[in-house]
Amino acid sequence: MAAQLRQSKYSELLSLHRFITQAGVAANVVTYNLLLNVYLDCRKTDLALEQYKQLINDAPFNPSPTTYRILIKGLVDNQQVEKALELKDEMESKGFKPDPTIYSYLMFGQAKNSNADGVFELFEELKQKMGTDEISDGVIYGNLMKGYFLKGMETEAMELYKKALGEGSLVKMNAVAYNYVLEALSKNGKFEEALRLFERMKNEHDPPRKLSVNLGSYNIVVDGYCSEKKFGDAIDVFNSMGEKRCSPDTLSYNVLIDHLCNNDKLTEAEELYKGMGDKKVNPDEYTFVTLMDACFKENRPDDAAQYFKTMVESKLRPNLAVYNRLMEGLVKVGKIDEAKSFFDLMIPKLRMNDDAYKFIMNALFENGRHDEVLKIVGGMLREDPNDFTEEVEEFVREGLRKEGREDEVTNLKSEVEREKAEAAAKVAEEAERAKASARAAVASLLPSKLLGKKDDEVKDGEEEEESTEDAVTENGVDYETSEGVVISSKEGNGVSEQVTA
């Protein structure tokens, strides 16, 4: 499960978890932590909190500090800082000691919300609960620097930087702590200082004894170079990750591809995209949509359509907004056939709204393809009549009215109703035929002697048939004879015999 989580194979992880549960293997706190990670990564915070409540209320063990770290970080990443703060208080009420890592997540969330006072309040609270003014865990200092920068106190921010990372400092720094400081410098006009720190981090990196660089470090520097419009340097740093045994993930590629596409460097972005396969990194919806939008911007609609098609073929799920962008781009350059083909492809996959239907219909109307609009209407009426809302119907009638064909909507609705009535009658007829066939089969298997009567007691065939029908109920109730034979009849499904012991 952990391996699947690292590779973002969320559906496979949940399937494996269901299998393990069905096999009777009890969950432990690690299992819950993995599930919390999945839901938070997928932005399903409600499911994550529900899983946490289940752990608290039903599990025969307690959450661990890691549980709270995962939850609080996930809530902060999903812009739910207030809920994360509540969870911090709940954690402390359960007897867990103050955790600088958790406070760093919360300070990061406050800084991200531009709440400098919130940053300092958390820092003071942590010092009070730890009973010291000198906190040796370096994980909090980067976010504290962000608080100073937010207040315009650049001098105080750089003094804190020197205090935490200067010569003789007793502050313990790891890769995460360094990254917070690196980001604080990079995002606040101190990129040259950030680059010097990055070189220091790489020089100190000595796994497994000291880990001072990770993928996040490279992402920050790449993003910084892009902000400085130094895209060549950004690509060089990106490609140098392997020197420190770091491997880019989908997010790393997306950040750089997005920067390149937004700065008219589609060729370089496409080169990165092509290299993802060599690194065994799978592009996601964001990757394809970014490239698709850039292709439309560069007047390359065919390539844009191909990126969308590849995304669908990769079993990714573009949403309606992405589909609408594709349709608008294709129709804008007059590629109606291509737009219609994508409409046909996506109609079973997406829940279209009125605007989506009206857009493709309007494009067809404007090109004199009224019959194709009626074909779409027919499909809506047959598959889900609720899709053919009053608004869409009026739009279609208005388009046909210009050609004197408004009555064709009424005719089509009548035709579909007739088809449905005929289909319903046919189903009822087949059900009645199956019922009659089942009764006949039962009758052939029930001679009169099974009913406890002698042949001479049956006066004629009519009485025998009546006795047989009495022996079989409409609801398929079993009938046991004195000879131990059980006759079971299921309406429409034939008949079966069972001889009891």
VEXDREN-2710 file (C-alpha; in Angstrom, 1 decimal):
% VEXDREN-2710
k/r/px/py/pz
1/MET/0.0/0.0/0.0
2/ALA/2.8/2.4/0.8
3/ALA/4.5/1.7/-2.5
4/GLN/1.2/2.4/-4.4
5/LEU/0.9/5.6/-2.4
6/ARG/4.4/6.7/-3.5
7/GLN/3.4/6.2/-7.1
8/SER/0.0/7.9/-6.7
9/LYS/-1.8/4.7/-7.6
10/TYR/-4.8/5.6/-5.4
11/SER/-7.5/3.3/-6.9
12/GLU/-5.1/0.3/-6.8
13/LEU/-4.3/1.1/-3.1
14/LEU/-8.0/1.2/-2.2
15/SER/-8.7/-2.0/-4.1
16/LEU/-5.9/-3.7/-2.2
17/HIS/-7.2/-2.4/1.1
18/ARG/-10.6/-3.8/0.4
19/PHE/-9.1/-7.2/-0.5
20/ILE/-7.0/-7.2/2.7
21/THR/-10.1/-6.3/4.8
22/GLN/-12.2/-9.1/3.1
23/ALA/-9.4/-11.5/3.8
24/GLY/-9.9/-10.8/7.5
25/VAL/-6.6/-9.0/8.1
26/ALA/-7.2/-6.3/10.8
27/ALA/-6.1/-2.7/10.1
28/ASN/-3.5/-1.0/12.3
29/VAL/-2.6/2.6/12.8
30/VAL/-0.3/2.5/9.7
31/THR/-3.2/1.3/7.6
32/TYR/-5.3/4.3/8.7
33/ASN/-2.3/6.7/8.1
34/LEU/-2.0/5.5/4.5
35/LEU/-5.7/5.9/3.9
36/LEU/-5.6/9.4/5.3
37/ASN/-2.7/10.2/2.9
38/VAL/-4.8/9.0/0.0
39/TYR/-7.9/11.0/0.8
40/LEU/-5.9/14.2/1.5
41/ASP/-3.8/13.8/-1.7
42/CYS/-7.1/13.5/-3.6
43/ARG/-8.5/16.6/-1.9
44/LYS/-11.2/14.5/-0.2
45/THR/-10.8/16.2/3.2
46/ASP/-14.3/15.1/4.3
47/LEU/-13.4/11.4/3.8
48/ALA/-10.1/11.9/5.6
49/LEU/-11.9/13.4/8.6
50/GLU/-14.5/10.6/8.6
51/GLN/-11.7/8.1/8.5
52/TYR/-10.0/9.9/11.5
53/LYS/-13.3/9.8/13.4
54/GLN/-13.6/6.1/12.7
55/LEU/-10.1/5.6/14.1
56/ILE/-10.9/7.6/17.2
57/ASN/-14.3/5.9/17.9
58/ASP/-14.0/2.3/16.7
59/ALA/-10.3/1.3/16.5
60/PRO/-8.8/-0.7/19.4
61/PHE/-5.7/1.5/19.3
62/ASN/-4.9/5.2/19.4
63/PRO/-3.7/7.5/16.7
64/SER/0.0/8.2/16.5
65/PRO/1.8/11.5/16.2
66/THR/2.3/10.7/12.5
67/THR/-1.5/10.5/12.2
68/TYR/-1.8/14.1/13.3
69/ARG/1.1/15.2/11.1
70/ILE/-0.6/13.7/8.1
71/LEU/-4.0/15.2/8.8
72/ILE/-2.8/18.7/9.7
73/LYS/-0.4/19.0/6.8
74/GLY/-3.2/17.7/4.4
75/LEU/-5.7/20.2/5.8
76/VAL/-3.2/23.0/5.4
77/ASP/-2.4/21.9/1.8
78/ASN/-6.2/21.9/1.1
79/GLN/-6.7/25.5/2.4
80/GLN/-8.4/24.4/5.7
81/VAL/-6.0/26.1/8.2
82/GLU/-8.8/26.7/10.8
83/LYS/-9.7/23.1/10.8
84/ALA/-6.0/22.2/11.1
85/LEU/-5.7/24.5/14.1
86/GLU/-8.7/22.8/15.8
87/LEU/-7.1/19.4/15.2
88/LYS/-3.8/20.7/16.8
89/ASP/-5.8/21.5/20.0
90/GLU/-7.5/18.1/20.0
91/MET/-4.1/16.4/19.6
92/GLU/-2.8/18.2/22.7
93/SER/-6.0/17.3/24.6
94/LYS/-5.1/13.6/24.0
95/GLY/-1.8/14.0/25.7
96/PHE/0.6/14.4/22.8
97/LYS/3.5/16.8/23.3
98/PRO/4.0/20.0/21.3
99/ASP/5.5/19.0/17.9
100/PRO/7.6/21.7/16.1
101/THR/6.9/19.9/12.8
102/ILE/3.1/20.3/13.2
103/TYR/3.6/23.9/14.2
104/SER/5.7/24.4/11.1
105/TYR/2.8/23.2/8.9
106/LEU/0.4/25.6/10.7
107/MET/2.8/28.5/10.4
108/PHE/3.3/27.7/6.7
109/GLY/-0.5/27.8/6.3
110/GLN/-0.8/31.1/8.0
111/ALA/2.0/32.5/5.9
112/LYS/0.3/31.3/2.8
113/ASN/-2.8/33.1/3.8
114/SER/-0.7/36.3/4.4
115/ASN/-1.5/36.1/8.1
116/ALA/1.8/37.3/9.7
117/ASP/0.2/37.7/13.1
118/GLY/-0.9/34.1/13.0
119/VAL/2.6/33.0/12.3
120/PHE/4.0/34.8/15.3
121/GLU/1.2/33.7/17.6
122/LEU/2.0/30.0/16.8
123/PHE/5.7/30.6/17.4
124/GLU/5.1/32.2/20.8
125/GLU/2.7/29.4/21.7
126/LEU/5.3/26.7/20.8
127/LYS/8.0/28.4/22.9
128/GLN/5.6/28.6/25.9
129/LYS/4.7/25.0/25.7
130/MET/8.2/23.8/25.2
131/GLY/9.4/26.1/28.0
132/THR/12.3/27.7/26.1
133/ASP/13.0/30.7/23.9
134/GLU/15.6/28.8/21.9
135/ILE/14.1/26.1/19.7
136/SER/16.7/23.8/18.2
137/ASP/14.5/22.3/15.6
138/GLY/15.1/24.3/12.4
139/VAL/11.8/23.3/10.8
140/ILE/10.1/26.4/12.1
141/TYR/12.6/29.1/11.1
142/GLY/11.8/29.4/7.4
143/ASN/8.1/30.1/8.1
144/LEU/9.1/32.5/10.8
145/MET/11.2/34.3/8.2
146/LYS/8.1/34.5/6.0
147/GLY/6.2/36.2/8.8
148/TYR/8.9/38.9/9.0
149/PHE/8.9/39.4/5.2
150/LEU/5.1/39.7/5.3
151/LYS/5.4/42.5/7.8
152/GLY/8.1/44.2/5.7
153/MET/10.7/43.5/8.3
154/GLU/13.4/42.3/5.9
155/THR/16.3/43.1/8.3
156/GLU/14.7/41.0/11.1
157/ALA/14.1/38.1/8.6
158/MET/17.8/38.1/7.5
159/GLU/19.0/38.3/11.1
160/LEU/17.0/35.3/11.9
161/TYR/18.4/33.6/8.9
162/LYS/22.0/34.2/10.1
163/LYS/21.1/33.1/13.6
164/ALA/19.6/29.8/12.5
165/LEU/22.2/29.0/9.8
166/GLY/25.2/31.0/10.8
167/GLU/28.5/29.6/12.0
168/GLY/28.2/28.0/15.4
169/SER/24.5/27.7/15.3
170/LEU/23.0/24.9/17.3
171/VAL/19.8/24.7/15.2
172/LYS/19.4/21.3/13.6
173/MET/18.5/21.5/9.9
174/ASN/17.3/18.7/7.6
175/ALA/16.0/18.8/4.1
176/VAL/12.5/20.0/5.0
177/ALA/13.9/22.7/7.3
178/TYR/16.3/23.9/4.6
179/ASN/13.5/24.0/2.1
180/TYR/11.3/26.3/4.1
181/VAL/14.3/28.8/4.4
182/LEU/15.1/28.3/0.7
183/GLU/11.5/29.2/-0.2
184/ALA/11.4/32.2/2.1
185/LEU/14.5/33.6/0.4
186/SER/13.5/32.7/-3.1
187/LYS/10.0/34.2/-2.8
188/ASN/11.0/37.5/-1.2
189/GLY/13.6/39.0/-3.5
190/LYS/16.6/37.1/-2.1
191/PHE/17.1/34.6/-4.9
192/GLU/20.9/35.0/-5.1
193/GLU/21.1/34.2/-1.4
194/ALA/18.8/31.2/-2.0
195/LEU/21.2/29.9/-4.7
196/ARG/24.1/30.1/-2.2
197/LEU/22.1/28.2/0.4
198/PHE/21.2/25.6/-2.3
199/GLU/24.9/25.0/-3.0
200/ARG/25.6/24.7/0.7
201/MET/22.7/22.2/1.0
202/LYS/24.1/20.1/-1.9
203/ASN/27.6/20.1/-0.3
204/GLU/26.3/19.0/3.1
205/HIS/24.1/16.3/1.6
206/ASP/25.7/13.0/2.6
207/PRO/23.1/10.2/2.7
208/PRO/22.3/8.3/4.8
209/ARG/24.1/10.2/7.6
210/LYS/22.8/13.7/6.6
211/LEU/19.9/14.4/4.2
212/SER/19.9/18.1/3.3
213/VAL/18.5/18.0/-0.2
214/ASN/15.4/16.4/-1.7
215/LEU/13.1/16.8/-4.6
216/GLY/11.4/19.8/-3.0
217/SER/14.7/21.7/-2.9
218/TYR/15.1/21.3/-6.7
219/ASN/11.5/22.3/-7.3
220/ILE/12.0/25.6/-5.3
221/VAL/15.2/26.5/-7.3
222/VAL/13.6/25.6/-10.6
223/ASP/10.6/27.8/-9.8
224/GLY/12.9/30.6/-8.7
225/TYR/14.9/30.5/-12.0
226/CYS/11.6/30.6/-13.9
227/SER/10.4/33.6/-11.9
228/GLU/13.7/35.3/-12.9
229/LYS/13.0/34.3/-16.6
230/LYS/16.2/32.2/-16.6
231/PHE/14.6/29.2/-18.3
232/GLY/17.8/27.7/-19.5
233/ASP/19.2/27.6/-16.0
234/ALA/15.9/26.2/-14.7
235/ILE/16.1/23.3/-17.2
236/ASP/19.7/22.7/-16.3
237/VAL/18.9/22.4/-12.6
238/PHE/15.9/20.2/-13.3
239/ASN/18.1/17.8/-15.4
240/SER/20.8/17.7/-12.6
241/MET/18.5/16.1/-10.0
242/GLY/20.0/12.7/-10.6
243/GLU/23.4/13.9/-9.3
244/LYS/21.9/13.8/-5.7
245/ARG/19.8/10.7/-6.5
246/CYS/16.6/12.8/-6.7
247/SER/14.0/11.9/-9.3
248/PRO/11.4/14.3/-10.6
249/ASP/7.7/13.5/-10.2
250/THR/4.7/14.6/-12.1
251/LEU/4.4/17.8/-10.0
252/SER/8.0/18.7/-10.8
253/TYR/7.4/18.4/-14.5
254/ASN/4.1/20.2/-14.3
255/VAL/5.7/23.2/-12.6
256/LEU/8.4/23.6/-15.2
257/ILE/6.1/22.8/-18.2
258/ASP/3.6/25.4/-16.9
259/HIS/6.3/28.1/-16.7
260/LEU/7.6/27.3/-20.1
261/CYS/4.1/27.3/-21.8
262/ASN/3.2/30.6/-20.1
263/ASN/6.3/32.2/-21.5
264/ASP/6.0/31.1/-25.2
265/LYS/8.4/28.2/-24.9
266/LEU/6.2/25.4/-26.0
267/THR/9.0/23.6/-27.9
268/GLU/11.0/23.3/-24.7
269/ALA/7.9/22.2/-22.8
270/GLU/7.2/19.5/-25.3
271/GLU/10.8/18.2/-25.0
272/LEU/10.3/17.8/-21.2
273/TYR/6.9/16.0/-21.8
274/LYS/8.6/13.6/-24.2
275/GLY/11.3/12.8/-21.6
276/MET/8.7/11.9/-18.9
277/GLY/8.5/8.4/-20.3
278/ASP/12.2/7.9/-20.0
279/LYS/12.0/8.8/-16.3
280/LYS/9.0/6.5/-15.9
281/VAL/6.9/9.5/-14.8
282/ASN/3.2/9.5/-16.0
283/PRO/1.7/12.8/-17.1
284/ASP/-1.6/13.7/-15.5
285/GLU/-4.6/15.8/-16.5
286/TYR/-2.8/19.1/-15.7
287/THR/0.2/18.1/-17.9
288/PHE/-2.0/17.5/-21.0
289/VAL/-4.3/20.5/-20.4
290/THR/-1.3/22.9/-20.1
291/LEU/0.1/21.6/-23.4
292/MET/-3.3/21.7/-25.0
293/ASP/-3.9/25.3/-24.1
294/ALA/-0.4/26.3/-25.2
295/CYS/-1.0/24.6/-28.6
296/PHE/-4.2/26.6/-29.1
297/LYS/-2.3/29.7/-28.2
298/GLU/0.4/28.9/-30.8
299/ASN/-2.4/28.2/-33.4
300/ARG/-1.8/24.5/-33.5
301/PRO/-5.3/23.1/-33.0
302/ASP/-4.5/19.7/-34.4
303/ASP/-1.8/19.1/-31.8
304/ALA/-4.1/20.5/-29.1
305/ALA/-6.7/17.9/-30.1
306/GLN/-4.1/15.2/-30.1
307/TYR/-3.1/16.0/-26.5
308/PHE/-6.7/15.8/-25.4
309/LYS/-7.2/12.5/-27.2
310/THR/-4.0/11.1/-25.6
311/MET/-5.3/12.2/-22.2
312/VAL/-8.5/10.3/-22.7
313/GLU/-6.8/7.2/-24.1
314/SER/-4.5/7.2/-21.0
315/LYS/-7.7/6.7/-19.0
316/LEU/-7.4/10.1/-17.4
317/ARG/-10.6/12.0/-16.8
318/PRO/-10.7/15.6/-18.2
319/ASN/-13.5/17.6/-16.6
320/LEU/-16.2/19.5/-18.4
321/ALA/-14.3/22.8/-18.3
322/VAL/-11.3/21.2/-20.1
323/TYR/-13.7/19.7/-22.7
324/ASN/-15.3/23.1/-23.3
325/ARG/-11.9/24.7/-23.9
326/LEU/-11.2/22.0/-26.5
327/MET/-14.5/22.5/-28.2
328/GLU/-14.2/26.3/-28.2
329/GLY/-10.7/26.1/-29.7
330/LEU/-11.7/23.7/-32.5
331/VAL/-14.9/25.6/-33.4
332/LYS/-13.0/28.9/-33.4
333/VAL/-10.7/27.7/-36.2
334/GLY/-13.6/26.0/-38.1
335/LYS/-12.8/22.4/-37.3
336/ILE/-16.5/21.4/-36.8
337/ASP/-16.0/17.8/-37.8
338/GLU/-13.2/17.3/-35.2
339/ALA/-15.4/19.1/-32.5
340/LYS/-18.3/16.8/-33.3
341/SER/-16.1/13.7/-33.1
342/PHE/-14.9/14.7/-29.6
343/PHE/-18.5/15.4/-28.6
344/ASP/-19.4/11.9/-29.6
345/LEU/-16.4/10.6/-27.7
346/MET/-17.1/12.4/-24.5
347/ILE/-20.9/12.2/-24.3
348/PRO/-20.8/8.8/-22.6
349/LYS/-18.0/10.0/-20.2
350/LEU/-19.1/13.4/-19.1
351/ARG/-22.2/14.8/-17.6
352/MET/-23.0/17.6/-20.1
353/ASN/-24.8/20.7/-19.1
354/ASP/-27.2/22.9/-21.1
355/ASP/-24.4/25.2/-22.3
356/ALA/-22.3/22.3/-23.6
357/TYR/-25.2/20.9/-25.6
358/LYS/-26.1/24.4/-26.9
359/PHE/-22.5/25.1/-27.9
360/ILE/-22.1/22.1/-30.3
361/MET/-25.7/22.5/-31.6
362/ASN/-25.0/26.1/-32.4
363/ALA/-21.9/25.2/-34.3
364/LEU/-23.8/22.7/-36.3
365/PHE/-26.7/25.1/-37.0
366/GLU/-24.3/27.7/-38.2
367/ASN/-22.9/25.2/-40.7
368/GLY/-26.3/24.0/-41.9
369/ARG/-26.1/20.6/-40.2
370/HIS/-29.6/20.6/-38.8
371/ASP/-30.1/16.9/-39.2
372/GLU/-27.1/16.2/-36.9
373/VAL/-28.7/18.4/-34.2
374/LEU/-31.9/16.4/-34.5
375/LYS/-29.8/13.2/-34.1
376/ILE/-28.3/14.6/-30.9
377/VAL/-31.8/15.4/-29.6
378/GLY/-32.9/11.9/-30.5
379/GLY/-30.0/10.5/-28.5
380/MET/-30.9/12.7/-25.5
381/LEU/-34.5/11.6/-25.6
382/ARG/-33.6/7.9/-25.8
383/GLU/-30.8/7.9/-23.2
384/ASP/-31.9/10.4/-20.6
385/PRO/-34.9/12.6/-21.4
386/ASN/-34.0/14.8/-18.5
387/ASP/-31.0/16.1/-20.4
388/PHE/-33.4/17.6/-23.0
389/THR/-34.4/20.5/-20.7
390/GLU/-36.9/23.2/-21.6
391/GLU/-34.0/25.6/-22.3
392/VAL/-32.3/23.2/-24.7
393/GLU/-35.6/22.4/-26.4
394/GLU/-36.4/26.0/-27.0
395/PHE/-32.9/26.6/-28.3
396/VAL/-33.3/23.7/-30.8
397/ARG/-36.8/24.9/-31.9
398/GLU/-35.5/28.4/-32.5
399/GLY/-32.7/27.0/-34.7
400/LEU/-35.0/24.8/-36.7
401/ARG/-37.7/27.6/-36.9
402/LYS/-35.4/29.6/-39.1
403/GLU/-35.5/26.7/-41.7
404/GLY/-39.2/26.1/-41.2
405/ARG/-38.6/22.8/-39.5
406/GLU/-39.8/23.5/-36.0
407/ASP/-42.4/20.7/-36.1
408/GLU/-39.6/18.1/-36.4
409/VAL/-38.9/18.3/-32.7
410/THR/-42.5/17.4/-31.9
411/ASN/-42.5/14.6/-34.4
412/LEU/-39.2/13.3/-33.0
413/LYS/-40.6/13.3/-29.5
414/SER/-43.7/11.4/-30.6
415/GLU/-41.5/8.9/-32.5
416/VAL/-39.3/8.2/-29.4
417/GLU/-42.4/7.8/-27.2
418/ARG/-43.9/5.3/-29.7
419/GLU/-40.6/3.4/-29.8
420/LYS/-40.5/3.2/-26.0
421/ALA/-44.2/2.1/-25.9
422/GLU/-43.5/-0.7/-28.4
423/ALA/-40.4/-1.8/-26.5
424/ALA/-42.3/-1.9/-23.3
425/ALA/-45.1/-4.0/-24.9
426/LYS/-42.5/-6.3/-26.4
427/VAL/-40.9/-6.9/-23.0
428/ALA/-44.3/-7.6/-21.4
429/GLU/-45.2/-10.0/-24.2
430/GLU/-41.9/-11.9/-23.7
431/ALA/-42.4/-12.0/-20.0
432/GLU/-45.9/-13.5/-20.4
433/ARG/-44.5/-16.0/-22.9
434/ALA/-41.8/-17.1/-20.5
435/LYS/-44.4/-17.4/-17.7
436/ALA/-46.6/-19.6/-19.9
437/SER/-43.6/-21.7/-20.9
438/ALA/-42.6/-22.2/-17.2
439/ARG/-46.1/-23.3/-16.3
440/ALA/-46.2/-25.8/-19.2
441/ALA/-42.8/-27.2/-18.1
442/VAL/-44.1/-27.6/-14.5
443/ALA/-47.3/-29.3/-15.8
444/SER/-45.2/-31.8/-17.8
445/LEU/-43.2/-32.7/-14.6
446/LEU/-46.2/-33.2/-12.3
447/PRO/-48.1/-36.4/-13.0
448/SER/-51.2/-36.9/-11.0
449/LYS/-49.8/-39.6/-8.7
450/LEU/-47.3/-37.0/-7.2
451/LEU/-50.3/-35.2/-5.9
452/GLY/-51.5/-38.3/-3.9
453/LYS/-54.3/-39.2/-6.4
454/LYS/-54.9/-42.4/-8.4
455/ASP/-55.4/-42.3/-12.1
456/ASP/-59.1/-43.3/-11.8
457/GLU/-59.7/-40.3/-9.5
458/VAL/-59.0/-37.9/-12.3
459/LYS/-62.2/-37.7/-14.3
460/ASP/-60.9/-35.8/-17.2
461/GLY/-57.9/-33.8/-18.4
462/GLU/-59.4/-30.5/-17.2
463/GLU/-59.5/-31.6/-13.6
464/GLU/-55.9/-32.9/-13.8
465/GLU/-54.7/-29.5/-15.2
466/GLU/-56.6/-27.7/-12.5
467/SER/-54.8/-29.8/-9.8
468/THR/-51.5/-29.2/-11.4
469/GLU/-51.9/-25.5/-11.4
470/ASP/-53.0/-25.6/-7.8
471/ALA/-49.7/-27.3/-6.9
472/VAL/-47.6/-24.5/-8.2
473/THR/-48.0/-21.0/-6.7
474/GLU/-47.6/-17.8/-8.5
475/ASN/-44.7/-16.8/-6.2
476/GLY/-42.7/-20.0/-6.6
477/VAL/-43.4/-21.6/-3.2
478/ASP/-41.9/-25.1/-2.7
479/TYR/-44.4/-28.0/-2.6
480/GLU/-43.3/-31.2/-0.8
481/THR/-45.2/-34.4/-1.6
482/SER/-45.7/-37.5/0.6
483/GLU/-43.0/-39.2/-1.4
484/GLY/-40.3/-36.7/-0.4
485/VAL/-40.1/-34.9/-3.7
486/VAL/-39.8/-31.1/-3.6
487/ILE/-41.0/-29.2/-6.6
488/SER/-39.7/-25.6/-6.7
489/SER/-41.1/-23.2/-9.3
490/LYS/-39.7/-19.7/-10.1
491/GLU/-41.8/-17.7/-12.3
492/GLY/-40.2/-17.1/-15.7
493/ASN/-37.1/-19.2/-14.8
494/GLY/-38.3/-22.8/-15.5
495/VAL/-38.5/-25.5/-12.9
496/SER/-36.2/-27.7/-10.8
497/GLU/-36.6/-31.0/-8.9
498/GLN/-34.9/-32.0/-5.7
499/VAL/-35.2/-35.4/-4.0
500/THR/-34.9/-35.1/-0.3
501/ALA/-32.9/-37.5/1.8
END
